[in-house]
Amino acid sequence: MSAPETSVSKPNTTLFDTFARAPLEFERGEGAWLYTRDGDAYLDFSAGIAVNSLGHANPVLVQALTEQAQKLWHTSNLFRIPGQERLADRLVAASFADKVFFANSGAEANEAAIKTARRYHYVSGHPERFRILTIEGAFHGRTLATLAAGGQQKYLEGFGPKADGFDQVPFGDFDAIKAAVTPETAAIMIEPIQGEGGVRAFPNAFLRDLRTFCDQQGLLLIMDEVQTGIGRTGKLFAYEWTGITPDILTSAKGIGGGFPIGACLATAEAAKGMTPGTHGTTFGGNPLAMAVGNAVLDVVLADGFLDHVRETGLYLKQRLASLVDQHPTILDGVRGEGLLVGIHGVRPVPEIVAALRGQHLLVAGAGENVIRLLPPLTVGRAEVDAAIEKLDAACSALEAAADAARLSA
Ligand SMILES: *Cc1c(COP(=O)(O)O)cnc(C)c1O
């Protein structure tokens, strides 16, 4: 006899226990909404951690994927891949870059960036320049090298010696950067807005000074735009807000809209050491991924789309500002750009995230006790209004619980 249908599956024992997952599973999605098997609707302002840039089951992406799936999935990089060349051409045309390498994740894109920077100095006659300077609070991925780049002790613990070649300086401290550069330094790697680190933005002036300093010192500037790229901040890439350009940039998360894609973009000069055989990937840039990536760009680069992201982001921040004023014992302060928005929590973030889940609003946590709102870039005022209503209800529920606890004490 089969087990009765329940909305919650029995605990899993066969997967690695690496994730502390919420007790929720979804059967389908549409736009900014996710549905459980029982038909419960959740408003998804986590978007697969800034991945579902065009929402769930976007018809444009579904069509691109299924059309490609009927023709060709994978051939490897032994052969030319027209969709890959097209996506590279378009990213180059829309950015500072001259060249692109495709991978499957953010961490892999960053690995490519790190290798590109080291190779640049190697072929420039400076093999001693291999160290990368990074910023405290950064997140660059979970491979051994990108963990070392991120420098977070809690992620490094127990995995043997930290990979050599990464030095870290405190957030926003330009003098510390100057002091940390040595004749071995190859590059500075930075997220224009730290995502996992708590939606912490670097002032434009800081990034401009960094560009000048890199030029003076012969350092490459790597921007990790895995989270901030592909329209998330209201520009295709967040560096466009700053008036400067990096030498190397990484993209992932939103570029595939849910299909795993990573990309490392570089100027021809920065990529000059990446000659045949120096780097590779079996899956990276395969026809399925590229069909979806091109479809994502069709939407994001269409007239008015990024204007829409900026307008919706502004509207979200305005509504959040007054919401936060109404619930000062729960939330206090809104930050971020476009649809990468952080709210600082007065109460512990896990409590707030759970209360929001109780109102069927999904958000992501971040460092510095911040909750991140990362809705699909396709949301409009209606979804923002619905999210504000749920935030308001969750804050009221937390306030009521605190009042009850105080009374019973
Ligand atoms: C998510 C993220 C990464 C890692 O991406 P994965 O696809 O998980 O490897 C790297 N850098 C930044 C800024 C990110 O937000």
The ligand as an ORCA input file, in Angstrom:
! r2SCAN-3c Opt
* xyz 0 1
  C      27.018     33.203     -5.292
  C      28.307     33.909     -5.472
  C      29.483     33.241     -5.852
  C      29.534     31.735     -5.999
  O      28.716     31.264     -7.010
  P      28.413     29.688     -7.121
  O      27.621     29.588     -8.380
  O      27.688     29.296     -5.896
  O      29.727     29.008     -7.232
  C      30.618     33.982     -6.072
  N      30.619     35.315     -5.906
  C      29.520     35.993     -5.546
  C      29.578     37.481     -5.407
  C      28.338     35.320     -5.299
  O      27.249     35.999     -4.901
*
